[in-house]
Amino acid sequence: MEIRVASANDFDAMWGMFKAAIATQDALPFAGSFQIETFRTHWFQAQTPYVAVLEGQVVGMYKMGPNYPDLGAHVASATYVVGAQAQGQGVGRALVEHSLEQARAEGFLAMQFNYVVSTNGPAVALYRKLGFAVVGTLPKAFLHGAMGLVDVYVMHRFL
């Protein structure tokens, strides 16, 4: 598997993967009405996008950059999406590890996830294995498609 900076040629695959991920209403805080141009801005202009490619197919992606500008810019944040066909195959772990290495190389001091849905067990377990701690809980902050209102975690680790 190769992880590299995303290019314009990856856009359609990334958009399809993102739309499939938000349709599940179980991990990302975006509704099905999320527009393609908003996605383009959110993933290609606000932060640096990366893709995981396996056998010529985009199977995962993440974007990473400063959690906040200016006085919060020393802390990175990232968002990850793994295609349904690649889940459970180590793609998510590879993406998170790559983002941690990239954040270190870019001089960030820590990584923080602002919105980890508590019922997303595989993601929470992976982040904990990789040294993240839950540093805050936002009660009933996510409207899960099947479970209703569930908690959201803020997770953090120093690099």
Secondary structure, 3 states (H helix, E strand, C coil): CEEEECCHHHHHHHHHHHHHHHHCCCCCCCCCCCCHHHHHHHHHCCCEEEEEEECCEEEEEEEEEECCCHHHCCEEEEEEEECHHHCCCCHHHHHHHHHHHHHHHCCCCEEEEEEEECCCHHHHHHHHHCCCEEEEEEEEEEEECCCEEEEEEEEEEEC
